[in-house]
């Protein structure tokens, strides 16, 4: 049902696209609002995840979210992002035992500094810093009580984006190091589970091809290397994941507004799931539709 609604929205959004001869810069991989400009991106995303836990039990997770990203231009070089979402999540084990979680995610605050810009230096180069404060408690769900979707601890990240325009094609290479501080979750019986800090390393390639002034397509691949950690003092190995992503962008008003539809798949090996059980065969698919508007 969720997929049907999503694709119905896609068809409806396509019908309102108007032809225009100007390029829709708002969808560019390196788009940055000018000083005092605000860009809002509102999206609806659906996740479907399947994996096998340490007890060789098949687990299915279905999650939907409404996400809001506010991008504010502080100066010609500096911008500020605020990213927050409301999520609903349902986990089903062997089709008989189900738990549910919902709530707000911890907000991600990011600053981005434009070191080099295409029109001045022939290339794009951004330096990024982000902080996700631990504002909401991480409560584990039970069959009778809903849990929360917060991370349970602070998260810090540093990264760079580099790329160029080559005629109708743009490419972006990124590198990110993300530090997850000590975290904890609380069960309905009051039991607390603690997670030691870890550092993840991510790198990837994104491309964008502009078919016309009103339509462009993105494709990318990202690799994430998860650091080792421990749960209640018991060491756990990290792992790695590979994300393949695609996005189709439709320009409504050049440099003003656009609608995008996206699909991505994440394959994970040897990692820990949110319920702290060792997993294998972890695969996640994500479908999304978003609306971007510049005030």
C-alpha positions in Angstrom: 0.0 0.0 0.0 2.8 2.4 0.9 4.5 1.7 -2.5 1.3 2.3 -4.4 0.8 5.7 -2.7 4.4 6.7 -3.4 4.2 5.9 -7.1 0.8 7.6 -7.3 2.5 10.7 -5.9 5.3 10.4 -8.4 2.8 10.4 -11.3 0.9 13.3 -9.9 4.1 15.4 -9.4 5.2 14.7 -12.9 2.0 16.1 -14.3 2.6 19.6 -12.8 6.1 20.0 -14.2 6.2 23.0 -16.6 8.7 23.5 -19.4 11.4 26.1 -18.9 14.5 27.0 -20.7 16.6 27.7 -17.6 18.7 25.2 -15.7 17.3 24.1 -12.3 20.4 24.9 -10.2 18.5 24.0 -7.0 19.0 20.3 -7.7 22.7 20.6 -8.4 25.0 18.3 -6.4 26.9 21.3 -5.1 24.0 23.7 -4.7 24.5 26.3 -2.0 22.0 29.1 -1.0 23.4 32.6 -1.1 23.7 34.7 2.0 20.4 35.0 3.9 18.6 32.6 1.5 16.7 29.6 3.0 16.1 26.3 1.2 13.6 23.8 2.6 13.6 20.1 1.6 10.7 18.1 2.8 10.7 14.3 2.1 8.6 11.2 2.8 10.7 8.0 2.9 9.8 4.3 3.3 12.4 1.7 4.5 12.2 -2.0 4.3 15.0 -4.1 6.0 15.6 -7.8 6.3 18.3 -9.6 8.3 19.1 -12.6 10.4 20.1 -12.2 14.0 22.4 -14.1 16.3 19.7 -16.7 16.9 19.3 -17.4 13.2 15.9 -15.7 13.4 14.6 -13.8 10.3 13.7 -10.2 11.2 11.8 -7.7 9.0 11.8 -3.9 9.8 9.4 -1.5 8.1 9.8 2.2 8.7 8.3 5.4 7.3 9.5 8.9 8.0 8.8 12.5 7.3 12.1 14.4 7.1 12.8 18.2 7.0 16.1 19.7 6.0 16.6 23.5 6.3 19.6 24.9 4.5 20.5 28.5 5.3 23.2 30.6 3.6 25.2 32.5 6.1 27.7 34.0 3.6 29.0 33.4 0.1 31.2 30.6 1.6 29.4 29.4 4.7 26.0 27.6 5.0 24.1 25.9 7.9 21.9 22.8 7.8 19.3 21.5 10.2 18.1 17.9 9.6 15.3 16.3 11.7 12.7 13.6 11.1 9.7 11.9 12.6 9.8 8.2 12.2 7.5 5.2 12.6 9.1 1.8 12.8 7.7 -1.8 13.1 9.9 -4.8 13.6 8.5 -8.3 13.0 10.2 -11.6 14.0 9.1 -14.9 12.4 5.8 -13.2 11.6 4.6 -13.7 15.2 6.3 -11.3 17.6 6.2 -7.6 16.7 7.5 -4.4 18.4 6.9 -0.8 17.4 8.9 2.4 17.8 8.2 5.9 16.8 9.2 9.5 17.5 11.5 12.3 16.6 15.1 11.7 15.6 17.9 13.7 17.2 18.4 16.8 15.1 21.6 17.0 13.0 23.3 20.4 12.8 25.8 20.9 10.1 28.0 23.7 8.9 29.5 23.7 5.4 32.3 25.9 4.1 32.8 26.3 0.4 36.6 26.3 -0.1 36.4 26.3 -3.9 33.5 27.2 -6.3 33.1 26.3 -9.9 32.8 29.8 -11.3 36.0 31.0 -9.5 38.3 28.0 -9.4 37.0 25.4 -11.9 36.0 23.0 -9.2 33.9 22.5 -6.1 35.3 21.8 -2.7 33.4 21.8 0.6 34.5 21.2 4.2 31.8 19.9 6.6 31.4 19.7 10.3 28.2 18.3 12.0 26.9 17.6 15.5 23.9 15.5 16.5 23.0 16.2 20.2 21.5 13.4 22.3 18.2 15.2 23.0 15.8 12.3 23.1 16.1 9.1 25.2 16.6 5.8 23.5 13.8 3.5 24.8 13.7 -0.1 23.7 10.3 -1.4 22.5 8.5 -4.4 23.9 5.4 -6.2 22.6 3.2 -4.0 24.8 5.1 -0.6 24.9 6.4 1.4 22.0 10.1 2.4 21.9 11.8 5.5 20.6 14.0 6.0 17.5 16.7 8.2 19.1 20.4 7.2 18.9 21.0 7.2 22.6 24.2 9.3 22.4 25.9 12.3 20.7 27.2 12.0 17.2 30.0 14.1 15.6 31.2 14.1 12.0 33.8 15.7 9.8 34.1 15.4 6.0 34.9 16.9 2.6 33.1 16.9 -0.8 35.1 17.5 -4.0 33.8 17.5 -7.6 33.5 19.2 -10.9 31.1 20.0 -13.8 31.9 18.3 -17.1 29.4 19.6 -19.6 26.1 18.0 -18.6 27.7 15.8 -16.0 28.6 16.6 -12.4 30.5 14.3 -10.1 31.1 14.5 -6.3 33.6 12.5 -4.3 33.1 12.5 -0.5 34.9 11.4 2.6 33.4 11.4 6.1 34.5 10.3 9.6 31.7 9.9 12.1 32.2 9.5 15.8 29.5 8.0 17.9 29.9 8.8 21.6 29.0 6.4 24.5 25.3 5.7 24.3 22.6 3.9 26.3 19.1 2.5 25.9 16.5 1.7 28.5 14.1 -1.3 28.4 10.6 -1.2 29.7 11.6 -3.0 32.9 14.2 -0.3 33.6 17.2 -2.3 32.5 19.9 -0.1 30.9 22.1 -1.2 28.0 25.4 0.7 27.4 27.3 1.1 24.1 30.9 2.2 24.0 32.0 4.8 21.5 33.0 4.0 17.9 34.2 5.7 14.7 32.8 5.0 11.3 34.5 5.9 8.0 32.5 6.6 4.9 33.5 7.5 1.3 31.7 7.5 -2.0 31.0 8.8 -5.5 27.8 10.6 -6.7 27.1 11.7 -10.2 24.4 13.8 -11.8 23.5 14.0 -15.5 21.2 16.8 -16.8 19.0 15.6 -19.6 17.4 19.0 -20.1 16.7 22.2 -18.2 13.9 20.5 -16.3 15.1 16.9 -15.7 18.2 15.4 -14.2 19.2 12.1 -12.8 21.6 11.2 -9.9 23.4 7.9 -9.3 25.9 7.0 -6.5 27.7 4.4 -4.5 28.9 4.8 -0.9 31.0 2.6 1.3 30.7 2.7 5.1 33.3 1.0 7.4 31.8 0.6 10.9 34.2 0.8 13.8 34.5 -1.8 16.6 32.7 -1.2 19.8 31.2 -3.0 22.8 27.8 -3.6 24.4 27.7 -3.8 28.2 31.5 -4.4 28.1 31.3 -7.2 25.6 33.3 -6.4 22.5 31.6 -6.5 19.1 33.1 -6.4 15.6 32.3 -3.6 13.2 31.6 -4.3 9.6 30.8 -2.6 6.4 27.9 -1.6 4.2 27.5 -0.6 0.6 24.8 1.8 -0.6 23.6 2.1 -4.2 21.4 5.1 -4.8 19.5 6.8 -7.6 17.3 9.9 -7.9 15.3 11.6 -10.6 14.8 15.4 -10.3 12.0 17.4 -11.9 12.3 21.2 -12.0 9.1 23.1 -11.3 10.5 26.6 -11.2 14.1 27.1 -12.2 16.4 27.9 -9.2 13.2 28.0 -7.1 11.6 24.6 -6.6 11.9 21.0 -7.6 10.5 17.5 -6.9 12.7 14.4 -6.7 12.0 10.7 -6.4 14.6 8.4 -5.1 15.5 4.7 -4.6 18.5 3.2 -2.7 19.6 -0.2 -1.5 22.0 -0.8 1.4 23.8 -4.2 1.8 25.4 -4.7 5.2 27.9 -7.4 6.3 28.9 -8.3 9.8 27.4 -5.5 11.8 25.1 -4.8 14.8 21.5 -4.0 14.4 19.6 -1.5 16.6 18.5 -4.3 18.9 22.2 -5.1 19.6 22.1 -8.6 18.2 24.7 -9.8 15.8 23.2 -10.0 12.3 24.0 -11.3 8.8 22.4 -11.0 5.4 21.3 -7.4 6.2 19.6 -5.7 3.3 17.7 -2.4 3.3 15.8 -0.7 0.5 14.6 2.9 0.7 12.0 4.7 -1.5 11.5 8.5 -1.2 9.8 11.6 -2.7 10.9 15.1 -1.8 10.0 18.7 -2.5 12.7 21.4 -2.4 11.8 25.1 -2.3 13.9 28.3 -2.0 12.4 31.1 -0.1 
